[in-house]
């Protein structure tokens, strides 16, 4: 008997939410990097730059996690 491989909609929704978080970080991180680098004389230059780099790293992390979750919803056997 052939197994029925259907997409698990709950896991797919979780993956899409994760990709949404990644998308938000993809816009916020580079914007903060730009703001930090254009205001180098301000006292908050270093903390904003560090925060921006962390957000950029989180964007990459959430993108991989989201894609992995979406793939699991489509191809993982139950």
Rosetta silent file (secondary structure, phi, psi, omega in degrees, C-alpha in Angstrom):
SEQUENCE: XXXXXXXXXXXXXXXXXXXXXXXXXXXXXXXXXXXXXXXXXXXXXXXXXXXXXXXXXXXXXXXXXXXXXXXXXXXXXX
SCORE:     score description
SCORE:     0.000 S_00000001
   1 L     0.000  133.149 -176.614    0.000    0.000    0.000 S_00000001
   2 L   -82.703  136.124  179.459    1.387    3.380   -0.977 S_00000001
   3 L   -72.307  145.912 -179.781    1.824    6.005    1.739 S_00000001
   4 L   -93.904  104.572 -179.482   -0.157    9.195    1.371 S_00000001
   5 L   -94.158   92.107  176.683    2.337   12.102    1.454 S_00000001
   6 L  -108.113  156.400  179.221    0.251   15.202    2.013 S_00000001
   7 L   -71.707  129.941  174.928    1.457   18.545    3.279 S_00000001
   8 L   -80.084  108.459 -172.494    0.970   19.016    7.020 S_00000001
   9 H   -66.862  -31.987  179.351   -0.755   22.397    7.097 S_00000001
  10 H   -66.238  -44.642  179.228    0.027   23.119   10.764 S_00000001
  11 H   -68.892  -36.892  177.322    3.766   22.660   10.261 S_00000001
  12 H   -62.157  -42.669  178.998    3.580   24.620    6.997 S_00000001
  13 H   -62.900  -40.167  177.663    1.913   27.545    8.804 S_00000001
  14 H   -62.638  -41.590  177.995    4.629   27.454   11.472 S_00000001
  15 H   -64.676  -39.568  179.052    7.300   27.549    8.750 S_00000001
  16 H   -68.614  -34.972  175.431    5.640   30.485    7.006 S_00000001
  17 H   -63.959  -41.800  178.255    5.459   32.405   10.293 S_00000001
  18 H   -62.862  -39.782  177.540    9.175   31.783   10.792 S_00000001
  19 H   -66.654  -31.989  175.765    9.830   33.053    7.269 S_00000001
  20 H   -65.255  -41.012  176.320    7.790   36.163    8.114 S_00000001
  21 H   -62.743  -41.938  178.634   10.019   36.834   11.121 S_00000001
  22 H   -62.088  -41.530 -179.864   13.035   36.361    8.857 S_00000001
  23 H   -62.805  -41.850  176.603   11.614   38.819    6.336 S_00000001
  24 H   -61.015  -43.108  178.439   11.142   41.431    9.052 S_00000001
  25 H   -66.600  -32.352  179.907   14.720   40.939   10.211 S_00000001
  26 H   -66.074  -27.999  176.440   15.940   41.173    6.602 S_00000001
  27 H   -88.531  -41.236 -175.338   14.573   44.721    6.389 S_00000001
  28 H   -68.936  -43.615 -177.190   15.300   45.866    9.936 S_00000001
  29 H   -58.689  -58.078  179.524   18.939   44.674   10.131 S_00000001
  30 H   -63.032  -31.693  176.772   20.354   46.447    7.051 S_00000001
  31 H   -63.531  -43.680  178.194   18.313   49.559    7.851 S_00000001
  32 H   -67.122  -35.128  176.031   19.895   49.737   11.300 S_00000001
  33 H   -61.433  -44.560  178.869   23.351   49.137    9.801 S_00000001
  34 H   -61.950  -45.631  179.562   22.778   52.094    7.477 S_00000001
  35 H   -60.961  -43.004 -179.057   21.534   54.290   10.320 S_00000001
  36 H   -65.119  -43.657 -175.957   24.514   53.347   12.478 S_00000001
  37 H   -74.206  -21.346  177.730   27.085   53.943    9.741 S_00000001
  38 H   -87.950  -10.317  179.733   25.646   57.331    8.763 S_00000001
  39 L  -123.039   53.502 -174.672   25.733   58.569   12.386 S_00000001
  40 L   -69.269  -19.837 -179.098   29.235   57.548   13.466 S_00000001
  41 L   -83.844   -8.794 -178.488   29.721   60.652   15.592 S_00000001
  42 L   -79.195  154.081 -178.075   26.741   59.816   17.844 S_00000001
  43 L   -71.081  -22.045 -179.059   27.300   58.075   21.210 S_00000001
  44 L   -92.472   14.586 -178.300   24.948   55.176   20.364 S_00000001
  45 H   -56.885  -52.936 -176.816   26.887   54.245   17.203 S_00000001
  46 H   -65.515  -48.665  179.255   28.477   51.047   18.581 S_00000001
  47 H   -60.965  -38.838  179.405   25.379   49.620   20.367 S_00000001
  48 H   -67.897  -38.814  178.493   23.172   50.218   17.308 S_00000001
  49 H   -65.374  -42.343  178.070   25.761   48.623   15.017 S_00000001
  50 H   -63.193  -44.815  178.190   26.054   45.569   17.286 S_00000001
  51 H   -60.969  -41.373 -179.498   22.251   45.250   17.445 S_00000001
  52 H   -64.406  -41.585  179.383   22.015   45.550   13.667 S_00000001
  53 H   -66.441  -38.747  176.972   24.595   42.804   13.099 S_00000001
  54 H   -63.403  -42.141  179.930   22.767   40.521   15.542 S_00000001
  55 H   -65.940  -37.363  176.328   19.472   41.154   13.717 S_00000001
  56 H   -63.282  -40.801  177.260   21.135   40.364   10.365 S_00000001
  57 H   -65.709  -39.143  177.232   22.412   37.061   11.792 S_00000001
  58 H   -64.019  -35.058  177.505   18.936   36.292   13.135 S_00000001
  59 H   -60.815  -43.789  178.619   17.487   36.897    9.652 S_00000001
  60 H   -65.537  -44.669 -179.512   19.779   34.219    8.225 S_00000001
  61 H   -60.229  -49.370 -178.337   19.009   31.822   11.097 S_00000001
  62 H   -67.315  -30.519  176.880   15.235   32.233   10.803 S_00000001
  63 H   -64.846  -47.608  178.352   15.375   31.865    7.012 S_00000001
  64 H   -63.672  -42.796 -179.814   17.142   28.494    7.272 S_00000001
  65 H   -63.982  -41.326  179.891   14.854   27.370   10.090 S_00000001
  66 H   -65.884  -44.794  178.777   11.750   28.421    8.151 S_00000001
  67 H   -63.440  -41.157  178.524   12.812   26.703    4.934 S_00000001
  68 H   -62.454  -42.259  179.800   13.670   23.549    6.882 S_00000001
  69 H   -65.590  -41.341  178.366   10.269   23.576    8.597 S_00000001
  70 H   -64.048  -41.419  177.895    8.457   24.080    5.280 S_00000001
  71 H   -64.383  -39.632  177.126   10.395   21.191    3.723 S_00000001
  72 H   -62.562  -36.794 -179.381    9.548   18.988    6.698 S_00000001
  73 H   -67.309  -27.852 -177.049    5.849   19.784    6.265 S_00000001
  74 H   -91.804  -37.657 -168.233    5.970   18.649    2.648 S_00000001
  75 H  -115.307  -12.214 -177.162    8.359   15.708    2.590 S_00000001
  76 L   -73.681  135.048  178.146    8.662   14.227    6.089 S_00000001
  77 L   -85.158  142.882 -178.204    6.985   10.860    6.518 S_00000001
  78 L   -89.183    0.000    0.000    4.693   10.411    9.467 S_00000001
